[in-house]
């Protein structure tokens, strides 16, 4: 760590800011961002040096991404990240870029038909596994309780 009399380098400032952003409590991103912005007083360094932490924070916090004309939001997660800064919305079967700072969808695009078919198949198969597991657990629990006195 630098001595108190030595100035902190821009790289070190960006690392510190990124840590503040990454460790901001759920729902408090804007407050932490605004506080760090005031302390740092360098928007170029903030956006350039900490941009990756905005993305990582949003993915870890499962930030909802709403789109105009759609009732349901999809979650921004590492599992929905399809590369190139694009995310998958399985309900609408579209992909979109996400502005991690403003928390809005931008540049929506339709998925190719073969990808849509694969997404639908994955959703149906995951649902079937979930239902099957739920019923199995219920049957096991009920079977163990049938011998218990009421």
N, C-alpha and C positions, 0 to 999 in steps of 0.2 A: 504494500500500500504506500502511496506517495506521502511524503511528509506534508504537514499542514501548510507550509510556505510554498510548496511546489504546485503549479497549476495542473489540473487534471486534463489529460488528452481527450480529444473528441471521441476516440475509440472507447476509452474508459467511460466517458459520459453516456455513450450509446449503450454500453453493456449495463450500466447501472439503471438507466431508464427502462431498458428491456426487462430487467428483473422486477422493477416496480410494476410494469404492465402485466407481466406473467403472473405475478402474485396478487393482483388486485382481486378482491372478493367478488363472488358472483353478483352481477347487477351493478357493480360499482366501477366498471371500466371507464365510463365517461368522466366521473369525478377524478379518478386517478390520472387519466390522460390530461385533463384540464390542469390539475395541480402540477404535474410533471412539465407540462408545456410552459407554465408560468415560471417555474424554477429554472428550466433549461434556457428559455428565451432564445431558441434557435429552431424554428419550424423545419428548416431544411434538414438539419441533423436529426431531429425527432422522427420525421417521416422516412428518411433514408436509413438511419441506423437502427430503428426499432420496428420497421415494417413487418419483419418476420415474426416478431413477438405479438403483433396484432392478430395475425393469422393463427398462430399457435394458441393464443388465448381463446379466440372465438371457437376453434375446433374443440378445445378441451372443455369449454363451458356449454357446448351444444346450443349455440346461439340460433334462434329461429329466424328463418329467412322467408319473409312474406312476398308474394308477388301480386301485382294488380290483377284483378279478375279471378283470383283463386281464393277459395275459402280457407283452405288449410295451408299452414306454413310447413316447410321442411326444415330439418335441422342441419346446420353446418357442422360436420364432424369429419374426422380423418377417414371414416369409413365411406363417406359420400364423396370424398375428394377423388376425382377421376383424372387429375393431372392438368397441367397447363393453367392452374388457377381456376379450374371449372369444378362444379359440384353437381351431383345428380339429384334430381327431384323424382323419386320413383312413382309418385302418384300421377303427376302430369306427364311423366316420361319425357322430360326435357332436362337439359343441362343449363347451367348459368354460371356466370362469373359473380363473385361476391366482393363487394367493396367492404373490406374489414374495418375501415375507419368509420364510414357512414352507416354500416350495417344494412345495406340494401343490395338487392339483386340487380345485376346489370348484364347486358348482352345474352338474353335467353336464346337457346337454340334447340331445335328438335333433335332427338336422337335417331340414328338410322334404324330402320325396321327390324333388322336382325338383333340389334342391341335391345330394343323395346321388348321383343319376344323373350330374350334371355332374362331381362329384368322381371317381367311378369312371371316367368317360370320360377325364378328365385324367390319371389315374394310368396307365391302359392306354396312352394315346397317348404319354405320357412314356417308359414302359417300351419301347414299340416304337421310338421314336427312339433311345433308349440302345442297344438291341440292334443296330439298323441301323448306328449309328455305330461300335460296337465291331467288328462284322463287317467294315465297310469299312476300318477301320484295320488289322485283322488281315490282310485280303487284300492291302492295299498293302504292308505289311511283308513278308509272305511272298513277294510278287511281286518285291520288291527283293532279297530274300535268295536267290532261286532261282539267280541267276547267280553268287553268291559261292561260292568253293571252300570246302569243309568242312575 
